[in-house]
Amino acid sequence: METVKLNGDVKDIALAEKGKRRIEWANQHMPVLQLIRKRFIKEQPLKGIRVSACLHVTSETANLAITLRDGGADVVLCASNPLSTQDEVAASLIKDYNIPTFAIKGEDNATYYAHLNAALDHAPQLTMDDGADLVTQLLTKRTDLLKNFIGGTEETTTGVIRLRAMAKDGTLKFPVIAVNDALTKHFFDNRYGTGQSTLDGVIRATNLLLAGLRVVVAGYGWCGRGVAMRAKGHGADVIVTEINPTKAIEAVMDGFRVMPMNEAAKLGDIFITVTGNKNVIAHDHFEKMKDGAVFSNSGHFNAEIDIPALEKLSNGKKEVRPFVDEYNMKDGRKLYLLGDGRLINLAAAEGHPASVMDMSFANQALGAEYMVKHSKELKNQVYAVPEHLDQQIAKLKLDSMGFTIDKLTPEQEHYLASWQEGT
Ligand SMILES: NC(=O)c1ccc[n+]([C@@H]2O[C@H](COP(=O)([O-])OP(=O)(O)OC[C@H]3O[C@@H](n4cnc5c(N)ncnc54)[C@H](O)[C@@H]3O)[C@@H](O)[C@H]2O)c1
């Protein structure tokens, strides 16, 4: 298939120098990806493979794109969220690294989809998604591109859920590797990465002191645990809402109060949703909130807070600080929505720190290599990252942090493998 030569679409190419410094800084904190990149340069496992990646365009993603390029891939990048792009990084990717990038922070919906389609014009053989938007577009609107397609990888929980639903009803036409499901991804990225960077986003947007405030965390999954743990560490009084009894017990035993959102709505000063669900904060909750309540979302889509309902209950809004919209409610209260309800850690802060994305993107790079090598053996299903790769990434990360661990002795190996032992 003939491919179009693409350059990209970014806010301002003159921002490239600042972007390059950010990319280099992130690189210093991504030792595992550095090792993979060194091997990729030698072995060229992705030689000639066209890759379209739809990821948050941040300094960490830039290092992943460079690694794939150095492994021989022909890479094009677009944003996986209209508010998560670091414009200077996008500029540097084009100017300094020759990687076509389509991403502008604050782009409208039409531009967002134009950028997705520009990335697809590259006629990819491999896609990388964060939320499955690229794959959805490919499978619904750009099916002409499926002919030489190898497979995809998916970064986040919400994307994996969408892809599993596609596989179940036969819509998925190629294999996908669920990077999110690797232990070296969600144990760390979702928990510690989202935990820290979500609060960073809330704090940068509002400059509120968390100590002494009531923070309501909706969802006690991998991300929610991290957010709740870090909010507690700041001295906040943390309340958790859940729909899953097991997760709710876990939250109780971790020392949090658990209650339905209808009750939490009356108490919270700050609300953070991380459920991957929709309308978790909705009409009735807005009606109960205190004057001055602040709410934000760190789940993948901006569907967790029912913004249309908020708009109906208010007489309008004004931006009082960057990423802070004040809604004047019809009953006189003022409520505050952060970052248009989009991932607050990427909208108002810088997303996950590089050292945690090091493991997530090591999974992406090794997942891409695995897909290219093994796609013919795979069905149109969602696959986990093979366990040996997951373990290899954990080992490399430990090495880079200067930690060593014990090895099983032959006697212990035998003991663990035998059902006759242990009496
Ligand atoms: N901000 C980021 O950088 C970032 C990083 C990783 C994942 N994510 C996204 O965050 C979301 C959560 O990811 P996760 O890995 O924690 O998922 P998870 O499945 O581990 O956790 C989600 C939790 O939300 C609960 N939940 C669902 N509906 C609810 C409701 N109405 N009220 C209260 N709780 C509810 C579920 O029971 C579950 O425990 C996903 O959309 C994911 O894609 C964001």
The ligand as an SDF file (V2000), in Angstrom:
LIG
                    3D

 44 48  0  0  0  0  0  0  0  0999 V2000
   -5.1770    9.4000   34.7470 N   0  0  0  0  0  0  0  0  0  0  0  0
   -4.3580    8.5030   34.2480 C   0  0  0  0  0  0  0  0  0  0  0  0
   -3.2180    8.8060   33.8860 O   0  0  0  0  0  0  0  0  0  0  0  0
   -4.7850    7.0780   34.1630 C   0  0  0  0  0  0  0  0  0  0  0  0
   -3.8250    6.0480   34.2530 C   0  0  0  0  0  0  0  0  0  0  0  0
   -4.2640    4.7270   34.2130 C   0  0  0  0  0  0  0  0  0  0  0  0
   -5.6210    4.4550   34.0700 C   0  0  0  0  0  0  0  0  0  0  0  0
   -6.5080    5.4970   33.9200 N   0  0  0  0  0  0  0  0  0  0  0  0
   -7.9420    5.2860   33.7540 C   0  0  0  0  0  0  0  0  0  0  0  0
   -8.5390    5.3430   35.0550 O   0  0  0  0  0  0  0  0  0  0  0  0
   -9.7340    4.5470   35.0980 C   0  0  0  0  0  0  0  0  0  0  0  0
   -9.6380    3.5350   36.2340 C   0  0  0  0  0  0  0  0  0  0  0  0
   -8.5700    2.6340   35.9730 O   0  0  0  0  0  0  0  0  0  0  0  0
   -8.1720    1.4850   37.0130 P   0  0  0  0  0  0  0  0  0  0  0  0
   -6.9810    0.8070   36.4350 O   0  0  0  0  0  0  0  0  0  0  0  0
   -8.1330    2.0240   38.3960 O   0  0  0  0  0  0  0  0  0  0  0  0
   -9.4610    0.5290   36.8510 O   0  0  0  0  0  0  0  0  0  0  0  0
  -10.0000   -0.5650   37.8870 P   0  0  0  0  0  0  0  0  0  0  0  0
  -10.9220   -1.4140   37.1050 O   0  0  0  0  0  0  0  0  0  0  0  0
   -8.8650   -1.1710   38.6400 O   0  0  0  0  0  0  0  0  0  0  0  0
  -10.8280    0.3350   38.9380 O   0  0  0  0  0  0  0  0  0  0  0  0
  -12.0320    0.9970   38.6740 C   0  0  0  0  0  0  0  0  0  0  0  0
  -12.8680    0.9210   39.9600 C   0  0  0  0  0  0  0  0  0  0  0  0
  -14.0050    1.7810   39.8210 O   0  0  0  0  0  0  0  0  0  0  0  0
  -15.1180    1.1110   40.4360 C   0  0  0  0  0  0  0  0  0  0  0  0
  -16.3510    1.7100   39.9190 N   0  0  0  0  0  0  0  0  0  0  0  0
  -16.9790    1.5020   38.7310 C   0  0  0  0  0  0  0  0  0  0  0  0
  -18.0860    2.2540   38.6440 N   0  0  0  0  0  0  0  0  0  0  0  0
  -18.1690    2.9510   39.7980 C   0  0  0  0  0  0  0  0  0  0  0  0
  -19.1040    3.9000   40.3180 C   0  0  0  0  0  0  0  0  0  0  0  0
  -20.2020    4.2480   39.6440 N   0  0  0  0  0  0  0  0  0  0  0  0
  -18.8640    4.4290   41.5430 N   0  0  0  0  0  0  0  0  0  0  0  0
  -17.7790    4.0640   42.2740 C   0  0  0  0  0  0  0  0  0  0  0  0
  -16.8650    3.1700   41.8420 N   0  0  0  0  0  0  0  0  0  0  0  0
  -17.0720    2.6160   40.6190 C   0  0  0  0  0  0  0  0  0  0  0  0
  -14.9000   -0.3510   40.0650 C   0  0  0  0  0  0  0  0  0  0  0  0
  -15.6220   -1.2090   40.9290 O   0  0  0  0  0  0  0  0  0  0  0  0
  -13.4020   -0.5010   40.2240 C   0  0  0  0  0  0  0  0  0  0  0  0
  -13.0360   -0.9130   41.5280 O   0  0  0  0  0  0  0  0  0  0  0  0
   -9.8380    3.9350   33.6940 C   0  0  0  0  0  0  0  0  0  0  0  0
  -10.6490    4.7590   32.8950 O   0  0  0  0  0  0  0  0  0  0  0  0
   -8.4080    3.9690   33.1970 C   0  0  0  0  0  0  0  0  0  0  0  0
   -8.3350    3.9020   31.8040 O   0  0  0  0  0  0  0  0  0  0  0  0
   -6.1270    6.7900   34.0080 C   0  0  0  0  0  0  0  0  0  0  0  0
  1  2  1  0
  2  3  2  0
  2  4  1  0
  4  5  1  0
  4 44  2  0
  5  6  2  0
  6  7  1  0
  7  8  2  0
  8  9  1  0
  8 44  1  0
  9 10  1  0
  9 42  1  0
 10 11  1  0
 11 12  1  0
 11 40  1  0
 12 13  1  0
 13 14  1  0
 14 15  2  0
 14 16  1  0
 14 17  1  0
 17 18  1  0
 18 19  2  0
 18 20  1  0
 18 21  1  0
 21 22  1  0
 22 23  1  0
 23 24  1  0
 23 38  1  0
 24 25  1  0
 25 26  1  0
 25 36  1  0
 26 27  1  0
 26 35  1  0
 27 28  2  0
 28 29  1  0
 29 30  1  0
 29 35  2  0
 30 31  1  0
 30 32  2  0
 32 33  1  0
 33 34  2  0
 34 35  1  0
 36 37  1  0
 36 38  1  0
 38 39  1  0
 40 41  1  0
 40 42  1  0
 42 43  1  0
M  CHG  2   8   1  16  -1
M  END
$$$$
